[in-house]
Amino acid sequence: MSVANARRFAITGMGAVSAFGVGAAPLWQGLREGRSGIEPLRHAESSRLRVRIAAQVPESFDPAALFDERVLPMLDRTTQFALCAANEAIAQSGLDFAAEGLGSRTAVVIGTGVGGETTQDESSRRLYAENAQRLHPLTIARVMANAPASQISMAHGLRGPVFAVSSACASSNHAIAQAAMMIRAGVADVAVAGGAEACLSYGVLRAWEAMRVLADDTCRPFSANRRGVVLGEGAGIFVFESMERARARGATVLAELAGFGMSADAGDIVAPDPAGGGAAMALALADAGLRPEDVDYINAHGTGTPANDPAETRAIRQVFGAHADRLAVSSTKSMHGHALGAASALELVAVIGALRDGVVPPTANLDTPDPACDLDYVPNAPRAMPVRAALSNSFAFGGLNAVLALKQA
């Protein structure tokens, strides 16, 4: 790889599973139309929950139709989502790992916040509520956080570095940054990276209820009447390679990953610090060689909580100065929900769509202006506009921040 291209990364494949169904195209179509995937919660224990809404993958998602019956017993719902999205991304990339001898030079890095939680929840129920004397023999293989990465590796013969990243709601962006750094360092030529989460278990839902940050109506980021987070689930997986390599093989480049920035607040475990998020954005701009005025759109972390939204607004103003008033900023969590470790992977699909189609997805449900949130949040309706460069923000519990900078291909 030439020095000139050592810092340029092409995205040549993407796949998704979301509240809009299987595929990156249905997810982007829903977001660009401003449709919400938030619906009444489908859960056997929903009557025992206070909050009964979520952005769930549709019931039409049929693992038995997607995976070999010999493999399916090993796949937790999180891994099912990840593998389905990875299969789509790899197919779109056009790469043949066996024919091109790429298997040993391809990395897999998958982010997840809680891993195989549905298996964990079911196992705990059987063990403690039903006094079961034994659990399914593949419980560990399903629960472990590296299961999605390992299953993708095995399905496609990928023998390079393979591992999981867990940094709560920043997991996917951290995973993508790790993948890019390995390509930059020459450790891998190609990387399959992103995130997956299936967190709508009874235990997780009750735990989030206990924090008193879940909305009971809908997700309203940046709106004065916002009531909190609406949880979601799904996966977003992408194929990355050097721009030089992608161009040489004639691949369709969906977008350029131009840079990334990571930081830690080193403060409160849950309360966001604008300085930490701002540092990650500034680092991403510097890594990408972008000036603040080069950026047209920010896909915000935008959870809809009282603390997060004004803190992110202040961070954007600190980094972008006067240009902040010319930015389009939106939170697509208002439509696909907060999928925890998979959130920023779903949001990357939105950013790629904005760059390619010149349409910024809206912040849905924004109906009451908040003086503490005073940017242009593209309220309620998509906006046609050129998007040359964009940031994708992810700020996690634990004060962990990861921001991606992207450009048109």
C-alpha positions as a LaTeX table, in Angstrom:
\begin{tabular}{lrrr}
\hline
Residue & $x$ (\AA) & $y$ (\AA) & $z$ (\AA) \\
\hline
Met1 & 0.00 & 0.00 & 0.00 \\
Ser2 & 1.42 & 3.40 & $-0.94$ \\
Val3 & 2.03 & 6.02 & 1.75 \\
Ala4 & $-0.47$ & 8.33 & 0.05 \\
Asn5 & $-3.26$ & 5.77 & 0.42 \\
Ala6 & $-2.24$ & 4.30 & 3.78 \\
Arg7 & $-4.85$ & 6.39 & 5.60 \\
Arg8 & $-7.75$ & 5.94 & 3.15 \\
Phe9 & $-10.25$ & 3.15 & 3.76 \\
Ala10 & $-12.95$ & 2.03 & 1.36 \\
Ile11 & $-16.24$ & 0.55 & 2.54 \\
Thr12 & $-17.11$ & $-2.01$ & $-0.12$ \\
Gly13 & $-19.92$ & $-3.93$ & 1.56 \\
Met14 & $-22.59$ & $-3.41$ & 4.19 \\
Gly15 & $-25.33$ & $-5.50$ & 5.71 \\
Ala16 & $-27.90$ & $-4.96$ & 8.42 \\
Val17 & $-30.68$ & $-6.44$ & 10.49 \\
Ser18 & $-32.94$ & $-3.92$ & 12.19 \\
Ala19 & $-36.47$ & $-3.03$ & 13.18 \\
Phe20 & $-37.02$ & $-2.41$ & 9.46 \\
Gly21 & $-36.19$ & $-6.01$ & 8.60 \\
Val22 & $-33.29$ & $-7.90$ & 7.05 \\
Gly23 & $-30.96$ & $-5.85$ & 4.86 \\
Ala24 & $-29.20$ & $-2.52$ & 4.76 \\
Ala25 & $-31.57$ & $-1.26$ & 2.04 \\
Pro26 & $-34.77$ & $-1.59$ & 4.13 \\
Leu27 & $-33.04$ & 0.14 & 7.06 \\
Trp28 & $-31.88$ & 3.06 & 4.94 \\
Gln29 & $-35.21$ & 3.33 & 3.16 \\
Gly30 & $-37.05$ & 3.55 & 6.46 \\
Leu31 & $-34.68$ & 6.17 & 7.84 \\
Arg32 & $-34.65$ & 8.36 & 4.75 \\
Glu33 & $-38.45$ & 8.35 & 4.79 \\
Gly34 & $-38.53$ & 9.28 & 8.47 \\
Arg35 & $-40.48$ & 6.16 & 9.46 \\
Ser36 & $-40.30$ & 4.77 & 12.97 \\
Gly37 & $-39.47$ & 1.17 & 13.77 \\
Ile38 & $-40.59$ & 1.63 & 17.39 \\
Glu39 & $-43.62$ & $-0.52$ & 18.17 \\
Pro40 & $-45.31$ & $-2.25$ & 21.11 \\
Leu41 & $-42.93$ & $-4.69$ & 22.74 \\
Arg42 & $-43.38$ & $-8.35$ & 21.79 \\
His43 & $-42.21$ & $-10.23$ & 24.86 \\
Ala44 & $-43.63$ & $-13.08$ & 26.93 \\
Glu45 & $-43.09$ & $-11.03$ & 30.10 \\
Ser46 & $-44.26$ & $-7.67$ & 28.75 \\
Ser47 & $-47.18$ & $-7.55$ & 31.20 \\
Arg48 & $-44.65$ & $-7.43$ & 34.05 \\
Leu49 & $-42.78$ & $-4.48$ & 32.54 \\
Arg50 & $-43.50$ & $-0.80$ & 32.97 \\
Val51 & $-42.11$ & 0.15 & 29.57 \\
Arg52 & $-43.69$ & $-1.75$ & 26.70 \\
Ile53 & $-42.17$ & $-0.27$ & 23.54 \\
Ala54 & $-39.02$ & $-1.16$ & 21.62 \\
Ala55 & $-37.52$ & $-1.22$ & 18.14 \\
Gln56 & $-37.60$ & $-4.97$ & 17.57 \\
Val57 & $-36.51$ & $-6.99$ & 14.57 \\
Pro58 & $-39.75$ & $-8.12$ & 12.86 \\
Glu59 & $-41.21$ & $-11.54$ & 13.56 \\
Ser60 & $-40.57$ & $-12.35$ & 9.89 \\
Phe61 & $-36.89$ & $-12.82$ & 10.78 \\
Asp62 & $-36.64$ & $-16.61$ & 10.52 \\
Pro63 & $-33.31$ & $-18.11$ & 11.65 \\
Ala64 & $-34.34$ & $-21.57$ & 10.45 \\
Ala65 & $-34.60$ & $-20.24$ & 6.91 \\
Leu66 & $-31.27$ & $-18.42$ & 7.11 \\
Phe67 & $-28.90$ & $-20.88$ & 8.76 \\
Asp68 & $-28.02$ & $-24.54$ & 8.40 \\
Glu69 & $-29.79$ & $-26.69$ & 10.99 \\
Arg70 & $-26.40$ & $-28.04$ & 12.11 \\
Val71 & $-25.15$ & $-24.54$ & 12.91 \\
Leu72 & $-28.30$ & $-22.96$ & 14.31 \\
Pro73 & $-28.09$ & $-24.56$ & 17.80 \\
Met74 & $-24.80$ & $-22.69$ & 18.34 \\
Leu75 & $-26.21$ & $-19.27$ & 17.45 \\
Asp76 & $-27.61$ & $-16.89$ & 20.03 \\
Arg77 & $-29.92$ & $-14.20$ & 18.63 \\
Thr78 & $-27.04$ & $-11.69$ & 18.70 \\
Thr79 & $-24.90$ & $-13.98$ & 16.59 \\
Gln80 & $-27.78$ & $-14.68$ & 14.22 \\
Phe81 & $-28.08$ & $-10.96$ & 13.53 \\
Ala82 & $-24.33$ & $-10.52$ & 13.10 \\
Leu83 & $-23.90$ & $-13.47$ & 10.76 \\
Cys84 & $-26.90$ & $-12.49$ & 8.64 \\
Ala85 & $-25.58$ & $-8.92$ & 8.25 \\
Ala86 & $-22.04$ & $-10.14$ & 7.56 \\
Asn87 & $-23.23$ & $-12.50$ & 4.83 \\
Glu88 & $-24.94$ & $-9.56$ & 3.11 \\
Ala89 & $-21.91$ & $-7.27$ & 3.44 \\
Ile90 & $-19.45$ & $-9.86$ & 2.15 \\
Ala91 & $-21.69$ & $-10.72$ & $-0.80$ \\
Gln92 & $-21.94$ & $-7.05$ & $-1.74$ \\
Ser93 & $-18.18$ & $-6.59$ & $-1.52$ \\
Gly94 & $-17.63$ & $-9.17$ & $-4.24$ \\
Leu95 & $-14.65$ & $-10.64$ & $-2.41$ \\
Asp96 & $-13.83$ & $-14.34$ & $-2.78$ \\
Phe97 & $-11.63$ & $-15.06$ & 0.21 \\
Ala98 & $-10.69$ & $-18.57$ & $-0.87$ \\
Ala99 & $-9.96$ & $-17.79$ & $-4.52$ \\
Glu100 & $-7.99$ & $-14.66$ & $-3.72$ \\
Gly101 & $-6.05$ & $-16.20$ & $-0.84$ \\
Leu102 & $-7.38$ & $-13.50$ & 1.44 \\
Gly103 & $-8.57$ & $-15.67$ & 4.30 \\
Ser104 & $-5.39$ & $-15.34$ & 6.34 \\
Arg105 & $-5.22$ & $-11.58$ & 5.66 \\
Thr106 & $-8.78$ & $-10.71$ & 6.69 \\
Ala107 & $-9.67$ & $-9.55$ & 10.19 \\
Val108 & $-13.05$ & $-9.77$ & 11.92 \\
Val109 & $-13.86$ & $-7.31$ & 14.72 \\
Ile110 & $-17.39$ & $-7.23$ & 16.10 \\
Gly111 & $-18.67$ & $-4.94$ & 18.84 \\
Thr112 & $-21.36$ & $-5.92$ & 21.31 \\
Gly113 & $-22.43$ & $-4.41$ & 24.58 \\
Val114 & $-23.93$ & $-7.44$ & 26.33 \\
Gly115 & $-23.32$ & $-10.38$ & 23.97 \\
Gly116 & $-25.49$ & $-13.48$ & 24.18 \\
Glu117 & $-27.98$ & $-11.99$ & 26.61 \\
Thr118 & $-31.06$ & $-13.86$ & 25.40 \\
Thr119 & $-29.28$ & $-17.18$ & 26.01 \\
Gln120 & $-28.06$ & $-15.94$ & 29.38 \\
Asp121 & $-31.55$ & $-14.86$ & 30.37 \\
Glu122 & $-33.13$ & $-18.15$ & 29.33 \\
Ser123 & $-30.43$ & $-20.14$ & 31.11 \\
Ser124 & $-30.93$ & $-18.15$ & 34.32 \\
Arg125 & $-34.67$ & $-18.70$ & 34.13 \\
Arg126 & $-34.24$ & $-22.44$ & 33.75 \\
Leu127 & $-31.61$ & $-22.64$ & 36.47 \\
Tyr128 & $-33.22$ & $-20.47$ & 39.13 \\
Ala129 & $-36.95$ & $-20.44$ & 38.34 \\
Glu130 & $-37.34$ & $-24.02$ & 37.12 \\
Asn131 & $-34.54$ & $-25.60$ & 39.20 \\
Ala132 & $-33.11$ & $-27.24$ & 36.08 \\
Gln133 & $-30.31$ & $-29.68$ & 36.84 \\
Arg134 & $-28.45$ & $-29.06$ & 33.60 \\
Leu135 & $-28.29$ & $-26.46$ & 30.85 \\
His136 & $-27.91$ & $-26.77$ & 27.10 \\
Pro137 & $-24.39$ & $-28.08$ & 26.35 \\
Leu138 & $-23.77$ & $-25.22$ & 23.91 \\
Thr139 & $-24.70$ & $-22.49$ & 26.39 \\
Ile140 & $-21.14$ & $-21.15$ & 26.68 \\
Ala141 & $-20.65$ & $-21.21$ & 22.91 \\
Arg142 & $-23.81$ & $-19.10$ & 22.52 \\
Val143 & $-23.25$ & $-16.69$ & 25.42 \\
Met144 & $-19.64$ & $-15.65$ & 24.89 \\
Ala145 & $-19.16$ & $-12.13$ & 23.57 \\
Asn146 & $-16.77$ & $-13.28$ & 20.82 \\
Ala147 & $-19.33$ & $-15.72$ & 19.36 \\
Pro148 & $-20.48$ & $-13.33$ & 16.57 \\
Ala149 & $-16.90$ & $-12.67$ & 15.43 \\
Ser150 & $-15.96$ & $-16.34$ & 15.65 \\
Gln151 & $-19.03$ & $-17.53$ & 13.73 \\
Ile152 & $-18.40$ & $-14.99$ & 10.93 \\
Ser153 & $-14.78$ & $-16.14$ & 10.77 \\
Met154 & $-15.77$ & $-19.81$ & 10.53 \\
Ala155 & $-18.54$ & $-19.22$ & 8.00 \\
His156 & $-16.20$ & $-17.47$ & 5.57 \\
Gly157 & $-12.79$ & $-19.03$ & 6.31 \\
Leu158 & $-11.31$ & $-15.80$ & 7.72 \\
Arg159 & $-8.09$ & $-16.62$ & 9.58 \\
Gly160 & $-6.68$ & $-13.19$ & 10.37 \\
Pro161 & $-7.12$ & $-11.44$ & 13.73 \\
Val162 & $-10.62$ & $-12.16$ & 15.05 \\
Phe163 & $-11.98$ & $-10.70$ & 18.29 \\
Ala164 & $-14.79$ & $-8.86$ & 20.05 \\
Val165 & $-14.92$ & $-5.30$ & 21.35 \\
Ser166 & $-17.16$ & $-4.30$ & 24.23 \\
Ser167 & $-17.47$ & $-0.65$ & 25.18 \\
Ala168 & $-21.19$ & $-0.35$ & 25.81 \\
Cys169 & $-22.89$ & 1.96 & 23.29 \\
Ala170 & $-19.60$ & 2.79 & 21.50 \\
Ser171 & $-18.73$ & $-0.85$ & 20.77 \\
Ser172 & $-19.36$ & $-0.79$ & 17.01 \\
Asn173 & $-17.41$ & 2.41 & 16.36 \\
His174 & $-14.54$ & 1.13 & 18.50 \\
Ala175 & $-14.60$ & $-2.15$ & 16.55 \\
Ile176 & $-14.47$ & $-0.32$ & 13.23 \\
Ala177 & $-11.60$ & 1.87 & 14.42 \\
Gln178 & $-9.66$ & $-1.24$ & 15.50 \\
Ala179 & $-10.26$ & $-2.81$ & 12.09 \\
Ala180 & $-9.04$ & 0.29 & 10.28 \\
Met181 & $-5.93$ & 0.49 & 12.45 \\
Met182 & $-5.03$ & $-3.10$ & 11.56 \\
Ile183 & $-5.31$ & $-2.34$ & 7.85 \\
Arg184 & $-3.30$ & 0.85 & 8.35 \\
Ala185 & $-0.59$ & $-1.09$ & 10.21 \\
Gly186 & $-0.39$ & $-3.80$ & 7.55 \\
Val187 & $-1.69$ & $-6.51$ & 9.91 \\
Ala188 & $-4.64$ & $-7.20$ & 7.60 \\
Asp189 & $-5.61$ & $-6.34$ & 4.03 \\
Val190 & $-9.38$ & $-6.57$ & 4.55 \\
Ala191 & $-11.57$ & $-6.33$ & 7.64 \\
Val192 & $-15.14$ & $-7.33$ & 8.40 \\
Ala193 & $-16.31$ & $-5.11$ & 11.25 \\
Gly194 & $-19.38$ & $-3.67$ & 12.92 \\
Gly195 & $-21.64$ & $-4.65$ & 15.77 \\
Ala196 & $-24.61$ & $-6.72$ & 16.89 \\
Glu197 & $-26.99$ & $-6.75$ & 19.83 \\
Ala198 & $-30.08$ & $-8.66$ & 20.94 \\
Cys199 & $-30.65$ & $-7.02$ & 24.29 \\
Leu200 & $-34.42$ & $-7.20$ & 24.71 \\
Ser201 & $-34.38$ & $-9.85$ & 27.39 \\
Tyr202 & $-36.49$ & $-9.59$ & 30.52 \\
Gly203 & $-33.43$ & $-9.08$ & 32.72 \\
Val204 & $-31.96$ & $-6.30$ & 30.59 \\
Leu205 & $-35.30$ & $-4.55$ & 30.25 \\
Arg206 & $-35.84$ & $-4.61$ & 34.01 \\
Ala207 & $-32.30$ & $-3.35$ & 34.60 \\
Trp208 & $-32.85$ & $-0.40$ & 32.26 \\
Glu209 & $-36.18$ & 0.30 & 33.92 \\
Ala210 & $-34.36$ & 0.51 & 37.25 \\
Met211 & $-32.15$ & 3.30 & 35.87 \\
Arg212 & $-35.28$ & 5.33 & 35.07 \\
Val213 & $-33.99$ & 6.37 & 31.65 \\
Leu214 & $-36.44$ & 4.48 & 29.40 \\
Ala215 & $-39.13$ & 6.43 & 27.56 \\
Asp216 & $-42.68$ & 5.10 & 27.80 \\
Asp217 & $-44.08$ & 6.92 & 24.75 \\
Thr218 & $-41.43$ & 7.14 & 22.03 \\
Cys219 & $-37.88$ & 8.40 & 21.44 \\
Arg220 & $-37.68$ & 12.20 & 21.15 \\
Pro221 & $-34.00$ & 13.21 & 20.89 \\
Phe222 & $-33.29$ & 16.92 & 21.43 \\
Ser223 & $-36.96$ & 17.70 & 22.09 \\
Ala224 & $-37.84$ & 19.52 & 25.33 \\
Asn225 & $-40.43$ & 16.85 & 26.14 \\
Arg226 & $-38.03$ & 13.91 & 25.64 \\
Arg227 & $-38.53$ & 11.11 & 28.14 \\
Gly228 & $-35.51$ & 8.91 & 27.55 \\
Val229 & $-34.19$ & 5.92 & 25.63 \\
Val230 & $-36.14$ & 3.40 & 23.58 \\
Leu231 & $-34.16$ & 0.18 & 23.29 \\
Gly232 & $-33.65$ & $-1.56$ & 19.95 \\
Glu233 & $-31.82$ & $-4.55$ & 18.52 \\
Gly234 & $-30.07$ & $-5.58$ & 15.33 \\
Ala235 & $-26.71$ & $-5.59$ & 13.59 \\
Gly236 & $-24.67$ & $-3.64$ & 11.08 \\
Ile237 & $-21.60$ & $-5.23$ & 9.48 \\
Phe238 & $-19.22$ & $-3.69$ & 6.90 \\
Val239 & $-16.31$ & $-4.70$ & 4.72 \\
Phe240 & $-13.28$ & $-2.40$ & 4.82 \\
Glu241 & $-10.16$ & $-2.38$ & 2.67 \\
Ser242 & $-7.60$ & 0.17 & 1.57 \\
Met243 & $-8.87$ & 2.57 & $-1.06$ \\
Glu244 & $-5.92$ & 1.60 & $-3.22$ \\
Arg245 & $-6.86$ & $-2.07$ & $-3.10$ \\
Ala246 & $-10.55$ & $-1.45$ & $-3.73$ \\
Arg247 & $-9.87$ & 0.75 & $-6.75$ \\
Ala248 & $-7.39$ & $-1.72$ & $-8.18$ \\
Arg249 & $-9.92$ & $-4.56$ & $-8.16$ \\
Gly250 & $-12.70$ & $-2.38$ & $-9.55$ \\
Ala251 & $-14.89$ & $-2.62$ & $-6.46$ \\
Thr252 & $-17.86$ & $-0.34$ & $-5.89$ \\
Val253 & $-16.87$ & 1.93 & $-3.02$ \\
Leu254 & $-19.87$ & 2.89 & $-0.91$ \\
Ala255 & $-18.06$ & 5.54 & 1.11 \\
Glu256 & $-14.65$ & 6.39 & 2.48 \\
Leu257 & $-13.83$ & 5.93 & 6.14 \\
Ala258 & $-11.59$ & 8.98 & 6.35 \\
Gly259 & $-10.65$ & 8.88 & 10.02 \\
Phe260 & $-11.64$ & 8.14 & 13.58 \\
Gly261 & $-11.17$ & 9.54 & 17.07 \\
Met262 & $-11.45$ & 7.93 & 20.49 \\
Ser263 & $-11.38$ & 9.35 & 24.00 \\
Ala264 & $-12.50$ & 8.70 & 27.57 \\
Asp265 & $-14.18$ & 11.19 & 29.90 \\
Ala266 & $-12.43$ & 9.72 & 32.97 \\
Gly267 & $-15.27$ & 11.17 & 34.99 \\
Asp268 & $-18.70$ & 9.80 & 35.78 \\
Ile269 & $-19.77$ & 6.25 & 34.87 \\
Val270 & $-23.07$ & 7.44 & 33.35 \\
Ala271 & $-23.10$ & 11.25 & 33.09 \\
Pro272 & $-21.58$ & 12.48 & 29.78 \\
Asp273 & $-18.84$ & 15.12 & 29.72 \\
Pro274 & $-18.95$ & 17.45 & 26.68 \\
Ala275 & $-15.16$ & 17.70 & 26.77 \\
Gly276 & $-14.75$ & 13.96 & 26.22 \\
Gly277 & $-17.14$ & 13.78 & 23.29 \\
Gly278 & $-15.63$ & 16.94 & 21.85 \\
Ala279 & $-12.13$ & 15.46 & 22.07 \\
Ala280 & $-13.21$ & 12.39 & 20.07 \\
Met281 & $-14.79$ & 14.56 & 17.37 \\
Ala282 & $-11.68$ & 16.77 & 17.14 \\
Leu283 & $-9.44$ & 13.72 & 16.89 \\
Ala284 & $-11.61$ & 12.25 & 14.13 \\
Leu285 & $-11.44$ & 15.48 & 12.14 \\
Ala286 & $-7.66$ & 15.64 & 12.53 \\
Asp287 & $-7.20$ & 11.98 & 11.57 \\
Ala288 & $-9.34$ & 12.52 & 8.47 \\
Gly289 & $-7.61$ & 15.75 & 7.50 \\
Leu290 & $-10.94$ & 17.59 & 7.61 \\
Arg291 & $-11.63$ & 21.13 & 8.72 \\
Pro292 & $-14.83$ & 21.74 & 10.70 \\
Glu293 & $-16.31$ & 23.60 & 7.73 \\
Asp294 & $-15.81$ & 20.52 & 5.50 \\
Val295 & $-18.45$ & 18.59 & 7.45 \\
Asp296 & $-22.09$ & 18.85 & 6.36 \\
Tyr297 & $-23.79$ & 16.29 & 8.61 \\
Ile298 & $-23.41$ & 14.71 & 12.04 \\
Asn299 & $-25.27$ & 11.56 & 12.97 \\
Ala300 & $-25.57$ & 12.30 & 16.67 \\
His301 & $-25.45$ & 9.87 & 19.55 \\
Gly302 & $-28.76$ & 11.52 & 20.49 \\
Thr303 & $-30.28$ & 9.10 & 22.99 \\
Gly304 & $-33.22$ & 11.27 & 24.05 \\
Thr305 & $-32.17$ & 11.46 & 27.72 \\
Pro306 & $-32.17$ & 14.74 & 29.67 \\
Ala307 & $-28.39$ & 14.59 & 30.20 \\
Asn308 & $-27.05$ & 13.30 & 26.88 \\
Asp309 & $-28.67$ & 15.63 & 24.36 \\
Pro310 & $-27.56$ & 19.02 & 25.78 \\
Ala311 & $-24.10$ & 17.62 & 26.54 \\
Glu312 & $-23.69$ & 16.49 & 22.93 \\
Thr313 & $-24.97$ & 19.85 & 21.70 \\
Arg314 & $-22.32$ & 21.65 & 23.78 \\
Ala315 & $-19.62$ & 19.29 & 22.51 \\
Ile316 & $-20.54$ & 19.99 & 18.89 \\
Arg317 & $-20.48$ & 23.74 & 19.51 \\
Gln318 & $-17.08$ & 23.49 & 21.21 \\
Val319 & $-15.55$ & 21.69 & 18.23 \\
Phe320 & $-17.30$ & 23.37 & 15.31 \\
Gly321 & $-17.63$ & 26.94 & 16.54 \\
Ala322 & $-19.66$ & 29.14 & 14.21 \\
His323 & $-19.97$ & 26.30 & 11.68 \\
Ala324 & $-22.13$ & 24.40 & 14.18 \\
Asp325 & $-25.08$ & 26.55 & 13.08 \\
Arg326 & $-24.64$ & 25.38 & 9.49 \\
Leu327 & $-24.48$ & 21.67 & 10.30 \\
Ala328 & $-27.32$ & 19.25 & 9.80 \\
Val329 & $-27.50$ & 17.08 & 12.93 \\
Ser330 & $-29.89$ & 14.19 & 13.44 \\
Ser331 & $-30.44$ & 11.23 & 15.73 \\
Thr332 & $-31.70$ & 8.16 & 13.91 \\
Lys333 & $-32.21$ & 6.41 & 17.27 \\
Ser334 & $-35.59$ & 8.13 & 17.09 \\
Met335 & $-36.45$ & 5.51 & 14.44 \\
His336 & $-34.29$ & 2.39 & 14.90 \\
Gly337 & $-34.05$ & 2.66 & 18.67 \\
His338 & $-30.95$ & 2.44 & 20.81 \\
Ala339 & $-29.40$ & $-0.91$ & 19.99 \\
Leu340 & $-26.62$ & $-0.46$ & 22.56 \\
Gly341 & $-23.45$ & $-2.08$ & 21.17 \\
Ala342 & $-24.95$ & $-2.23$ & 17.67 \\
Ala343 & $-26.25$ & 1.36 & 17.68 \\
Ser344 & $-23.37$ & 3.02 & 15.87 \\
Ala345 & $-23.30$ & 0.21 & 13.27 \\
Leu346 & $-26.94$ & 0.89 & 12.36 \\
Glu347 & $-26.11$ & 4.60 & 12.31 \\
Leu348 & $-23.24$ & 4.03 & 9.90 \\
Val349 & $-25.77$ & 2.69 & 7.39 \\
Ala350 & $-27.58$ & 6.02 & 7.76 \\
Val351 & $-24.40$ & 8.04 & 7.24 \\
Ile352 & $-23.42$ & 6.05 & 4.14 \\
Gly353 & $-26.93$ & 6.58 & 2.77 \\
Ala354 & $-26.71$ & 10.33 & 3.36 \\
Leu355 & $-23.36$ & 10.54 & 1.57 \\
Arg356 & $-24.50$ & 8.46 & $-1.40$ \\
Asp357 & $-28.04$ & 9.78 & $-1.87$ \\
Gly358 & $-27.72$ & 13.37 & $-0.67$ \\
Val359 & $-30.52$ & 12.90 & 1.86 \\
Val360 & $-30.15$ & 13.54 & 5.58 \\
Pro361 & $-32.46$ & 11.35 & 7.69 \\
Pro362 & $-34.50$ & 13.30 & 10.23 \\
Thr363 & $-34.74$ & 13.36 & 13.98 \\
Ala364 & $-38.24$ & 11.95 & 14.36 \\
Asn365 & $-40.68$ & 13.11 & 17.05 \\
Leu366 & $-38.95$ & 16.44 & 17.64 \\
Asp367 & $-41.97$ & 18.59 & 18.37 \\
Thr368 & $-40.94$ & 20.92 & 21.23 \\
Pro369 & $-37.78$ & 23.06 & 20.93 \\
Asp370 & $-35.36$ & 22.91 & 23.86 \\
Pro371 & $-33.25$ & 26.04 & 24.47 \\
Ala372 & $-30.40$ & 23.80 & 25.67 \\
Cys373 & $-30.46$ & 21.94 & 22.32 \\
Asp374 & $-30.15$ & 24.73 & 19.78 \\
Leu375 & $-28.69$ & 23.14 & 16.64 \\
Asp376 & $-30.38$ & 22.20 & 13.36 \\
Tyr377 & $-31.63$ & 18.70 & 14.16 \\
Val378 & $-33.49$ & 18.14 & 10.85 \\
Pro379 & $-36.82$ & 17.74 & 12.65 \\
Asn380 & $-39.36$ & 15.16 & 11.54 \\
Ala381 & $-38.74$ & 15.15 & 7.78 \\
Pro382 & $-35.76$ & 14.12 & 5.64 \\
Arg383 & $-33.77$ & 16.84 & 3.92 \\
Ala384 & $-32.27$ & 16.67 & 0.45 \\
Met385 & $-28.84$ & 18.30 & 0.54 \\
Pro386 & $-25.29$ & 17.55 & $-0.59$ \\
Val387 & $-23.29$ & 15.68 & 2.06 \\
Arg388 & $-19.58$ & 15.79 & 1.31 \\
Ala389 & $-18.34$ & 14.63 & 4.71 \\
Ala390 & $-20.00$ & 13.49 & 7.91 \\
Leu391 & $-19.29$ & 12.41 & 11.46 \\
Ser392 & $-20.93$ & 9.54 & 13.31 \\
Asn393 & $-20.87$ & 10.07 & 17.09 \\
Ser394 & $-21.00$ & 7.36 & 19.72 \\
Phe395 & $-20.70$ & 8.24 & 23.42 \\
Ala396 & $-21.07$ & 5.33 & 25.85 \\
Phe397 & $-21.68$ & 4.71 & 29.53 \\
Gly398 & $-18.31$ & 4.56 & 31.20 \\
Gly399 & $-17.38$ & 7.80 & 29.46 \\
Leu400 & $-16.11$ & 6.01 & 26.35 \\
Asn401 & $-16.30$ & 7.96 & 23.09 \\
Ala402 & $-15.70$ & 6.83 & 19.50 \\
Val403 & $-16.34$ & 9.00 & 16.43 \\
Leu404 & $-16.01$ & 8.06 & 12.75 \\
Ala405 & $-15.37$ & 10.58 & 9.97 \\
Leu406 & $-16.64$ & 9.63 & 6.51 \\
Lys407 & $-16.46$ & 11.16 & 3.05 \\
Gln408 & $-18.10$ & 10.59 & $-0.30$ \\
Ala409 & $-16.36$ & 7.90 & $-2.31$ \\
\hline
\end{tabular}
